Amino acid sequence: MNSNQLYKRMKKLFLFLLVLLTMTACSNKTNSAASEADSTTVVKEEVPDTLNNVEAVVKQVDAVYDYWNEMREHFDENKPSVDERFGSKEWIRVRKEVEAFDRECECGGFFDFGDEGPLDAWTYDCYEGYVSANDIKVKLLPDGMAEVRFLVKDAVTTKGRPIRWLMKVEDGQWRVHNIIFENNDNLDLLMNMRAYADDGKFNKNFDINKYLTTMKELTAKVQGADKNEVSFNAYGLIDVDLDGTPEVFLQNKKNFYNVVFSIADGKPSVLAHSFGATDIYFFEHGVGAQGGCGTGCMMSNCTIVKDSKAVVNICSIDEYGMDGELASSNYSKDDKEITAEEYEKLRAQLGAQLDLAAIMHEIQDEAYLKEPNLSDYAE
């Protein structure tokens, strides 16, 4: 069974269950990012014993705030910023893109959402007196990563603001790869900064109507539906492989399906599509749909992306028996059967899964407005 046949089976089964069993579904989430693909292997930096311990991480956290306080008191434009001194390469890249768009836009900027003005990525709204990290808790993770939780305090905010960092070893030191504001509904700064920067770069000159008819036709083809049955309510722009050309994320919120398109050379093509119990996921080097594909069935259907084009599609389908035990697994590359070993080698080229979001823009699609809402059948 190839991925398209499975998709049609999954769609019919989902509709059947939705009507008869009054199931409800969750809205899909988006994510994003990456570069090379076909010849890329994911290389993790080896962590020396001197760094692979809690004490080394805590020492680096304290160093960040020592440096932040020093730069505030004795700013020197010849010295690196806190981002440049302690951020990962990806953090620095995204921060620079955000700063570039902030200079262009007629807005307060990405961090202008504090109660009393813009917030600071490193201190939230703590500015009074000496700023420090307190009650530091470190969890060492595989592949040279660490999760760090602490309270950032100043002379006024004595109870502290909860902040979480994801750190990684780069260039022989612990660097901050992501910051989460836990008291702001776990606001993921890297994910949201990237969405903000991508949207700022690409959306000002983008016209979804230029592509929408073709995208509906392609969606109908992968769904096995009539093109007149396909509609969308919103789109977002995501540069999956960081080549300067955005990919397009299209959403049908009523009927629970999403599609990611390449628009390389101005010609749309489907990179990934989800329906019902599957969600779209983004990786360092690709995009895919993963989730349930029927009773006792789990699917992962992913595309490795390079230069905004699909390099190869890989699919795995796991079938489970009534006892919950795995009964069979099937693997394919571009709809041709391959071995589990071949699949795992290709899967490794996707890299790590990334939690990144797209800023969604409403589409004035008359077909969508007329379309019945499947969730109504579940009431």
N, C-alpha and C positions, 0 to 999 in steps of 0.2 A: 504494500500500500504506500503510494507516494504522498507527499505533504499536501498537494492540492486535493486529492481524493479524501484524505483524512479531514481536511478543512471543511469540505462539503458535508461529510458525515457528522462532524462536530457541530456545524451550524444547525442542521436539521434536529439533532439530538437536543441541542440547547433550547431551541424554540419549543420543542415538544415538552421538555421538562418545565420550562418557564410557564407555559399555559396550564399544564395538568397538575404540576406539583407546587405551583405558586412560589417559585424561587425568586429571590432578588439577587441582584448583582451589584458589585462595587464599581465605582468609576475607576478608569485606568490612570496609572501614574506614568510620568515621563521621566526620562533621565537623559544622559548623553555624554559623547566625546571620542576622540582618538586620532591616530595617524596610521602608518603602514599596515600591511595585512598579510599578503600571501607568503612572503619570506620572513615575516616578523616572528620572533620568539620573544616571550616576555622574560626579561632579565631582571632578577631581583638582586639588589646590592647585598653582598655578604656583610653581616654585622659582626664586628670584632667583639671579643669578650669584654673589652673595656667599656663598650657601649650597651651591651645586651644585659642591662640590669636596671632596676628601678632607680637606684641612686643617680645614675648618669642622666636619666630622663628628668628627674627632679632638679638636678643641677642646671640643666638646660632651661627648664621653665623659669627658674629664678634668674638666670642670665638674661632671658628675654625682658623681664620687667626691670632689671637693673639698667639695661640698655635703653628701654623706653623712657625711664625717668631721667637718665643722663641726657638723652636727645631732647627732651622737653626743656630741661634746665639750661643746657648748653648746646643749642642746635648748631650743627656744622654741616653745611650743604655738601661738603666734600666727603662726608661719611655716608655709608649706605644707610638706607631707611631700615626700620624694624622689619618690614616685609623682605627687603633684599638680604638683610643679615641673617634672618631666622626662618624665612619661608621656603617651602619646597619650590622646585622649578615651575610646577603647574600653578601653585598659589601665586607666585610672582607674575607669571604670564597673565593670569586672569585679572589680578589686581591692576596691572598696567592697562589692560583693555577697558576695565571699568573706569579708571581715571581718565582715559582718553575720551570715552563717551560722555562722562560727567562734564568735561570741558566744552563739549559741543551742544549738549542738550539744554533746553530752557527749563531746567528743573533743579531741585535742590541737590540732586545726586543720589547715588544708591543708598548711602547711609543716613539720609535725611528722614528718618522715621522715629527719632527719639521724642520724648515728651517736651524736652527743653532744647531741642536742636539736634544736629547730626551726632550719631554714635561713632565710636571708635572700634575697629575690628578687634583690637587687642585688649581694650579696657571697658567696653560697653559704654557706660556713662560715668565712669569713675575718673575724675580729673583732679580732685582736691588733695593737695599734699602728696605724700609718697604712695604710689600704687603698687600693690603686691598680690601675688598668688598665695592663697592660704588653704589649708586642709587638702593638700595635693594627694590624689589617689591615682595610681598608675597600674594599668593592665597591659602587660607585654603581649603582643600578638605575633603570629607567624610572619615570616618574610620581612623582617625589619620594620615592623609597625608597632605603634603603641597608642592606647587610648588613655587620655589624661583628663581627669575631672578635678576642678578646684573652684574656690570662691575668689573672685577678684575684689579687693577692697581698697578704699582710700580713706581719708580722714573723716569723710561724711557718711559714706556707705559702709557702716561698720558691720552690718549683717552680711554684706557681700552679694555679688551677682554670680549665679552659677554658670560656669563656662566649661565646655568640653572641647578638647583638641584631639585630632587624629594626627599623630606624628609619624614620620618615617625617616629612616637613615638615608641621607644623600650626601655625597662628597665627604664621607667620613664623619658626619655629625648628625645629631637629631635635629630635624627641621619640622616646622609646623605645616601640615598639608591641608588641614581643614579646621575651621572653627565653628562651633555650634553654640548659639545663644539659647540656653536651656529655659530661661524664663520668658522667651519670646516664642512659645510653642515649638521649641527645638529648631529654631531657624538655622538652616544649613547654609552658611555663607558661601562656600565654594559653589554649591549647586545653584544658588540663586544669583550669585554674581555672574556666573557663566551664562545663565539664561538672559540676564539683563544685558550683558555685553553682546551676546549673539543677536539679540533682538535689536539693539542699538545699531549694530553694524549693518544688518541685512534688511530690516523691515522697512526702512524709510524709502527705499526704491523698489520694493517688492509688490507685485500685483498678483494675488492669488487667482484672480479671474482669468489670467493668461493661461493657466494650466488646469483649471478646475474640470473642464469638460473631459479632457484626456485622462485626468486622474480618476474620474468617476468610471470611465470605460475600463481602465486597467483594474480598478477595484472590483468591478462587476465580473471581470474575467477570473480573478483569483477566488472570488466568492462563489462562482457559478451562478450568478444572478443576472437579472436584466439591468442594463445601465440606468434605466428609469427608476429602478428601485434603490439606487445608491444616492445618498446625500450626506452632507457634512455640516456641522454647526460652527466649527472653529478650526484654526490652523496655528501652528507655531513653527519657528525656524531654529534648527539645531545643526551646528557644524560637527557632524559625527566624527569625521576623520581629520579635522583641523587643516583642511586644504584651502580655506578661504571661500568655499562654495557651500551654502547651507543646504541641508536636507529639510524636507517639509513633513511635518507631523500633522496629519489630518484626523479629526475626531468626529464621531457620531455619538453624542452623549445619550440620546434616547435609546438606541439599539445596541449599545455596548460594543462598537467596533472602532478600531484605530488602524491607520495605515501610515507607514513611513516611506516617502518617495525620495529618490535621487532626481535632481534636475540638472545633471551634468550635461553640458553642451545644449542646454535648453530643452532636453527631451526627458520627460518624466518616466521613471521606471520604479517598480515596487521593490523595496528592500526588505520590508517586513509588514505583516498584517496580523491583527489579533481580533478575536471575536469571542464574546461570552466569557468563558472561564479562563481565557488566556490574557496576559498583559504584555505590553511592549517593554522590553528591557534594552538598555544600552551598555556597551562594553568599551574597553579601551580601543578596540579595533573593529567594531561592528555593531550590529543591532539585531534583535530577534524577538520572537514571541514565545512565551513559555507558560505552561499551566495545564489545566485539565482538558482532555479531548474526548470526554465521554466517560461512562461508568468504568472504573478500573483502568483508566488510560491517562498517562501523562506524556506531554510532548514538549520538545524544545526545538524550535525551527529558527536558525540563525544565519545571518549573512555577514561574511567578512567584507569590509569596505575599504577601498583604497582609491584616492583621487576621485571621491564622490561616486564611485562605480562599484557594483557588486563584483567581488573577485570569485567567491564560491559560496554556495548555500549548503548548509549541513543540517540534518534533521535526525533527531532520535525520538523513538516512540517506545514507551514502556507500558506493557499490559500486565495487570495484576489480577490474581484469582480471587475468589470469594473469601479466601482465608487471609487476604492481604499480602500474600507472598508474591514476589515478582515471577510472572509466568514466562514472559518473553520480552526481548528487546530487539528493535530493528534500527539500523543506521543507514543513512543515505547521504550521498554527495551529489548535488544537482540532480536529484531524483533517481540516482543509480545506487544500488545497494553496495555498502562497504562494510569492512570488518569493524569491530569495536575498537581495535588498536588504531586503525586509520582514522576513525572518528575522533578519538581522544587527541591525536596529534593535531588535527585541524581545529578542534575545540580550543586547544591551548593557544592558538593564534588569535583568538578573540581577546585574550587578556582578561583582566579583572572586570567584574560588573561594576558599573558606576551609578551613583545616585545623583542624577542631574535632571533639571526641569526645563520646560519650554514656557515662555510667556505666550498664552493663547489669545488669538484675536478672532472676534466673531465674524462669521461668514453669512452674508445675506443670501441664503439658498432657499428659494421658494419650495423646492422639493422637500427640504428638511422640515419646514413649517407645516406642511401638509401631512407629513409622515406620522403614523400612530406611534405612541410611546409604548414599547414592549413592557415597561415596568407597570403600566396600568393593568396588565393582565394578572399581575401578582397581587393586586389589592383585593 
